[in-house]
Amino acid sequence: MNSHTHELHYSPTCAVMAEVHIIGQIIGASGFPQHSLFCKWGVHTGGAWKLLSGVVEGQTQVDHPQNDDMAFWSHPIDMHFATKGLQGWPKLHLQVWHQDTFGRNELYGYSFLHIPSTPGTHSLLSPTWRPLGTWQEQICQMFVGGGPQLKSSSLIYGGSDRYRLQTVAMGQVHLQLTVILRNFERYGVECS
């Protein structure tokens, strides 16, 4: 979307709402220090959005690649929304976790991305980060595992508070999403 203010235009005789279909997959992740990864994901929208079908959160299986740097999940995403306004366009938030040989889970990174607002198929990379923590927490993490986590997932996708965190870059998540818009025009919705 561009920097113009977008408004939806409704005719009093038209009950048509704009619809967004998001279909695709979380392909996998690469660039992480260990294998045996899985991903928790969710979609956040504004108040003008209504889920018509599909699920807005989930978790992939654990993949432990033997000879490859990339963990493959091929986890499907299929959502259908109706909206009364463009404010609160869907954002996808991701958490990549590592599972050790004892079945313990350690957070490896957070990420978020705005779902593309243009129709079509999009290949996306979403870089991840994790909180750095104090030097005591970093040493503890080296020997015991674990590490600092966010108290609220809203810090992943919103607000200026995220930029005050000390973080370290981790790997990236690979996605392919197809966006289908119905009853949209460049600056709003019109009845046909």
C-alpha positions, 0 to 999 in steps of 0.5 A: 500500500502507498502512503495515502489514507485508504478508506472503504466506500460503501453504497447504502444499497450494497452489503458487499464487504471486502474479502481477503483470502490468504493461502500458502505455506510456511516452507521452513527455516534456515540459518539457525545454529542447531537443527530440530526446529519447529514454528509457532505462528499466529495472525493478528488483525485489527477490529474491522476484520472478521475471520470467515474460515480457516485458523489464525494460529498453529504450530508446525511439526519438528524437522531435523534435517540430516544433511541440509541447513534448512528445516522443512515444514511445508505447513499450510496456511489457509484463511479467509477474512472479511473487512470493513476497513483497511486499518489492521491489515493482517500481520503474521507473527512467528516463533521458531523453537529448537527441540533438543534430544531430551524433548526440551524446547528452547526459543530461537527467534521471533519474527513478524511480517505484514501479509502482502496487500497486493494480489498474487503469489509472494515468496517471502523471507522473514528474519528472526531475532531473540532478546539478548538478555543480561550477561548473566542470562547469556552465560546461563543459557550457554550451560543450561539452555533456555533464555529470555522470552517476551512476556507479551507476544504483542511486542513481536508485531507492534509498538515502539517498545520492541525497538528498546529491546537488545536483540541478536539476529537469528535465522530466517523463515521462508514462506510462500503466500498467495493473496486473493482480494475480492471486492477491492479496488485501489482505494476502497470497495465498490459494488459491481 
